[in-house]
Amino acid sequence: MKKENVPNDGPARFIPALLMISALGLVLSGCAAGRVAPRPAPYDSPEAALRALAAPLPAGQTITATASILINDHGQKTPLKVALMIRQPASLRVESIPVMGPPDFFLSIAGGELRVFLPGKAGGTFYTGRATPKALYRFFPIALPAEEMIPLLMGRLPPDDRKAPYSLIGEWEGGFYRIDRCVRGRKVRSVWINPAGNLIIRIRTFGEGEIAAYTADFSEYTRLEGSVLPRRLVIGGEAMPEMTIRYTDLRQMAADPDSFMLAVPEGIAPTALDE
């Protein structure tokens, strides 16, 4: 991991990592409200499939894990190992686990603020600023808002803009149930659900022209005190490298919100990230 002189136009060596209510009559770009293709069972509608999803983590609970990460940036592969602490909607803390020596990277997202500490000569460098996608991408291989990235790291659906009219389409595809969410007739997200366990196995989002922005795949689910979480994630897209994450030592705990934010080391003046 690069420890200093972080450029503004790209990531350093990285460290990580549809609740619907009604269907509206939109028939554009292949999106037809309320349409469900013939299915073998068990879902009666897209809304029913979403309601049947496996139980999420209880509100206010935190997940900790050790993560082995492989980042594939246009064929250049970088293996990493980190300790993670995650909580919805948008709290994250990351600490590197080097092969030798003390941790050389610390990152936190809390209250919409991003903090990064890169230890080094003369005490190191401490960055702070708003947790925007651009700021995050300087240190983290996912160019997404924190409130969208954190649910993905937990195998959950990111929140949607509930103010925009939308429609849902549900159909069976290769043994999985796919739900397309359309806004103003344009497909913005597809979700694949495994009916054996009601588990999300894939999320794909789309930009203008229904071009895929990123895809997140989830597998190797495990139970954790009444909830289920994927132990393997693969997230990547056109504007970001592919990141494969394998979790071990998954644990659920109650954590004070203040425990996520990195403290500024004594004697170091923070460097602003904001533009």
C-alpha positions as CSV (number, residue, x, y, z in Angstrom):
1,M,0.0,0.0,0.0
2,K,1.2,3.4,-0.9
3,K,1.7,5.4,2.2
4,E,2.0,9.0,1.1
5,N,1.6,11.4,-1.8
6,V,-1.8,10.1,-2.6
7,P,-2.8,11.4,-6.1
8,N,-6.1,13.1,-6.7
9,D,-7.0,11.4,-9.9
10,G,-7.0,7.7,-8.9
11,P,-6.9,5.2,-6.0
12,A,-3.9,4.4,-4.0
13,R,-3.3,0.7,-3.6
14,F,-6.6,-0.2,-2.2
15,I,-7.9,-1.4,1.1
16,P,-11.4,-2.2,1.8
17,A,-14.4,-2.7,1.2
18,L,-35.2,-2.2,-2.9
19,L,-37.4,-2.2,-0.5
20,M,-40.5,-1.7,-2.8
21,I,-44.0,-0.7,-2.0
22,S,-46.1,-0.5,-5.2
23,A,-45.8,-0.8,-9.0
24,L,-46.7,2.1,-11.3
25,G,-47.8,1.9,-14.9
26,L,-44.6,2.5,-16.9
27,V,-44.1,0.7,-20.2
28,L,-40.8,1.9,-21.5
29,S,-37.4,0.3,-22.2
30,G,-38.9,-3.1,-21.6
31,C,-40.2,-2.2,-18.1
32,A,-43.9,-3.2,-17.6
33,A,-45.4,-2.6,-14.1
34,G,-46.6,-5.6,-12.2
35,R,-45.5,-8.2,-14.9
36,V,-44.3,-11.5,-13.6
37,A,-43.2,-14.2,-16.1
38,P,-44.4,-17.8,-15.6
39,R,-42.6,-19.3,-12.6
40,P,-42.3,-22.6,-10.9
41,A,-42.8,-21.1,-7.4
42,P,-42.6,-19.9,-4.6
43,Y,-43.0,-16.2,-5.2
44,D,-46.3,-14.6,-6.2
45,S,-44.8,-11.2,-7.1
46,P,-41.6,-9.2,-7.0
47,E,-42.8,-7.6,-3.8
48,A,-43.4,-11.0,-2.2
49,A,-39.8,-12.1,-3.1
50,L,-38.3,-9.0,-1.5
51,R,-40.4,-9.4,1.6
52,A,-39.2,-13.0,1.8
53,L,-35.4,-12.1,1.8
54,A,-33.4,-13.6,4.7
55,A,-33.5,-11.7,7.9
56,P,-31.1,-8.7,8.0
57,L,-28.8,-7.8,10.8
58,P,-30.7,-6.2,13.8
59,A,-30.6,-2.4,13.8
60,G,-27.7,-1.0,15.6
61,Q,-25.6,-4.2,15.4
62,T,-22.0,-4.3,14.1
63,I,-20.1,-6.9,12.2
64,T,-16.4,-7.5,12.6
65,A,-14.4,-9.8,10.4
66,T,-11.0,-10.6,8.9
67,A,-11.0,-10.0,5.2
68,S,-8.7,-11.5,2.6
69,I,-8.9,-9.3,-0.5
70,L,-7.7,-9.7,-4.0
71,I,-7.9,-6.6,-6.2
72,N,-7.7,-7.1,-9.9
73,D,-7.0,-3.7,-11.6
74,H,-6.8,-4.4,-15.3
75,G,-4.8,-7.6,-14.7
76,Q,-2.6,-6.3,-12.0
77,K,-3.5,-8.3,-8.9
78,T,-2.9,-7.1,-5.4
79,P,-3.6,-9.4,-2.4
80,L,-4.4,-7.7,1.0
81,K,-5.6,-8.7,4.4
82,V,-7.5,-6.4,6.7
83,A,-9.6,-6.2,9.8
84,L,-13.1,-4.7,9.3
85,M,-15.8,-3.3,11.4
86,I,-19.1,-2.5,9.6
87,R,-22.5,-1.2,10.5
88,Q,-25.4,0.0,8.4
89,P,-26.3,2.5,7.2
90,A,-22.8,4.0,6.6
91,S,-20.2,3.2,9.2
92,L,-16.9,1.5,8.5
93,R,-13.5,1.0,10.0
94,V,-10.6,-0.7,8.3
95,E,-7.1,-1.7,9.6
96,S,-4.5,-3.4,7.5
97,I,-2.9,-6.7,8.6
98,P,0.6,-6.8,7.1
99,V,2.6,-10.0,6.7
100,M,5.2,-8.3,8.9
101,G,5.3,-5.2,11.1
102,P,2.6,-3.0,12.5
103,P,-0.5,-1.9,10.5
104,D,0.3,0.5,7.8
105,F,-3.2,1.7,6.8
106,F,-6.2,2.9,8.8
107,L,-9.6,4.1,7.4
108,S,-12.8,5.1,8.9
109,I,-16.2,6.4,7.7
110,A,-18.6,7.8,10.4
111,G,-21.1,10.5,10.3
112,G,-20.4,11.2,6.6
113,E,-16.7,11.9,7.3
114,L,-13.8,10.0,5.9
115,R,-10.6,9.7,7.8
116,V,-7.4,7.9,6.7
117,F,-4.1,7.5,8.5
118,L,-1.0,6.3,6.7
119,P,1.8,5.8,9.2
120,G,5.3,6.6,8.0
121,K,8.3,8.8,8.6
122,A,7.7,12.0,10.6
123,G,4.6,10.4,12.2
124,G,2.8,9.7,8.9
125,T,-0.1,11.5,7.1
126,F,-3.7,11.9,8.4
127,Y,-6.4,12.7,5.8
128,T,-9.9,13.9,6.7
129,G,-12.9,15.1,4.6
130,R,-16.3,14.3,3.3
131,A,-16.9,10.6,2.5
132,T,-17.7,11.3,-1.2
133,P,-17.2,8.6,-3.9
134,K,-14.3,10.5,-5.3
135,A,-12.6,10.8,-1.9
136,L,-13.2,7.1,-1.0
137,Y,-11.8,6.0,-4.3
138,R,-8.5,7.5,-3.5
139,F,-8.0,4.8,-0.9
140,F,-10.8,2.2,-1.4
141,P,-11.5,0.3,-4.7
142,I,-15.2,1.0,-4.7
143,A,-16.3,4.3,-6.3
144,L,-19.6,4.5,-4.6
145,P,-21.3,6.6,-1.8
146,A,-20.7,5.2,1.6
147,E,-24.4,4.5,2.1
148,E,-24.4,2.3,-1.0
149,M,-21.0,0.6,-0.4
150,I,-21.6,-0.4,3.2
151,P,-24.7,-2.5,2.5
152,L,-22.9,-4.2,-0.4
153,L,-20.1,-5.2,1.9
154,M,-22.7,-6.9,4.1
155,G,-24.6,-8.6,1.3
156,R,-27.5,-6.3,1.5
157,L,-29.6,-4.2,-0.9
158,P,-28.5,-0.5,-0.9
159,P,-31.2,2.0,-0.3
160,D,-33.2,3.4,-3.2
161,D,-34.6,6.8,-4.0
162,R,-38.1,6.2,-2.8
163,K,-39.4,9.6,-4.1
164,A,-39.0,8.5,-7.8
165,P,-41.9,6.5,-9.3
166,Y,-40.8,3.0,-10.1
167,S,-42.1,-0.3,-11.3
168,L,-41.0,-3.9,-10.7
169,I,-40.6,-6.9,-13.0
170,G,-40.1,-10.4,-11.7
171,E,-39.1,-13.5,-13.7
172,W,-37.2,-16.7,-13.3
173,E,-33.8,-17.0,-14.8
174,G,-31.7,-20.2,-14.5
175,G,-33.3,-21.3,-11.2
176,F,-33.0,-17.8,-9.7
177,Y,-35.7,-15.1,-9.4
178,R,-34.6,-11.9,-11.0
179,I,-36.3,-8.6,-10.0
180,D,-35.8,-5.5,-12.3
181,R,-36.4,-2.1,-10.8
182,C,-37.4,0.6,-13.4
183,V,-37.5,4.3,-12.8
184,R,-39.4,6.4,-15.4
185,G,-39.2,3.3,-17.7
186,R,-35.5,2.8,-17.4
187,K,-34.0,-0.2,-15.6
188,V,-31.8,1.0,-12.8
189,R,-31.2,-2.2,-10.8
190,S,-31.5,-6.0,-11.1
191,V,-31.4,-8.4,-8.2
192,W,-31.1,-12.2,-8.4
193,I,-32.6,-14.2,-5.5
194,N,-31.9,-17.9,-4.7
195,P,-35.3,-19.3,-3.5
196,A,-33.4,-21.9,-1.5
197,G,-32.9,-19.7,1.6
198,N,-34.2,-16.4,0.0
199,L,-30.7,-15.2,-0.5
200,I,-29.4,-12.4,-2.7
201,I,-26.8,-13.8,-5.0
202,R,-26.3,-10.9,-7.4
203,I,-27.0,-7.1,-7.6
204,R,-26.4,-5.2,-10.8
205,T,-26.9,-1.4,-11.2
206,F,-27.4,0.4,-14.5
207,G,-26.6,3.9,-15.7
208,E,-27.9,5.9,-18.6
209,G,-28.7,3.7,-21.6
210,E,-29.1,0.7,-19.2
211,I,-25.3,0.2,-19.3
212,A,-24.1,-1.8,-16.3
213,A,-22.4,0.4,-13.7
214,Y,-21.3,-2.4,-11.4
215,T,-22.1,-5.9,-10.4
216,A,-21.9,-7.5,-6.9
217,D,-22.0,-11.3,-6.4
218,F,-22.5,-13.0,-3.1
219,S,-21.9,-16.6,-2.1
220,E,-20.9,-18.9,0.7
221,Y,-23.6,-17.6,3.1
222,T,-23.3,-18.3,6.8
223,R,-25.6,-17.8,9.8
224,L,-24.7,-15.3,12.4
225,E,-27.0,-15.1,15.4
226,G,-30.3,-15.2,13.5
227,S,-29.0,-13.3,10.4
228,V,-27.2,-14.6,7.3
229,L,-24.1,-13.0,5.7
230,P,-22.0,-13.9,2.6
231,R,-18.5,-15.0,3.3
232,R,-17.4,-14.3,-0.3
233,L,-18.1,-11.2,-2.3
234,V,-17.0,-10.1,-5.8
235,I,-17.7,-6.4,-6.6
236,G,-16.5,-4.6,-9.8
237,G,-17.5,-2.4,-12.7
238,E,-16.4,-0.2,-15.5
239,A,-15.2,2.6,-13.3
240,M,-13.6,0.4,-10.6
241,P,-11.4,-2.6,-10.3
242,E,-12.7,-6.1,-9.4
243,M,-12.5,-6.8,-5.7
244,T,-12.9,-10.3,-4.3
245,I,-13.4,-10.5,-0.6
246,R,-13.4,-13.6,1.7
247,Y,-14.5,-13.1,5.3
248,T,-13.4,-15.2,8.2
249,D,-13.9,-14.8,11.9
250,L,-17.3,-13.1,11.3
251,R,-18.8,-11.8,14.5
252,Q,-21.8,-9.8,15.6
253,M,-21.5,-7.2,18.4
254,A,-22.9,-4.0,19.8
255,A,-20.4,-1.1,19.2
256,D,-20.5,2.5,20.3
257,P,-20.9,4.8,17.2
258,D,-17.9,6.7,18.4
259,S,-15.7,3.6,18.1
260,F,-15.7,3.9,14.3
261,M,-14.1,7.3,13.9
262,L,-10.3,7.4,13.8
263,A,-8.7,9.7,16.3
264,V,-6.1,12.2,15.0
265,P,-2.6,11.1,16.3
266,E,-1.0,13.5,18.6
267,G,1.4,15.9,16.8
268,I,0.0,15.4,13.3
269,A,-1.9,18.1,11.5
270,P,-4.7,16.6,9.3
271,T,-4.7,17.1,5.6
272,A,-8.0,18.1,4.1
273,L,-9.5,15.9,1.4
274,D,-12.4,18.2,0.4
275,E,-12.1,19.8,-3.0
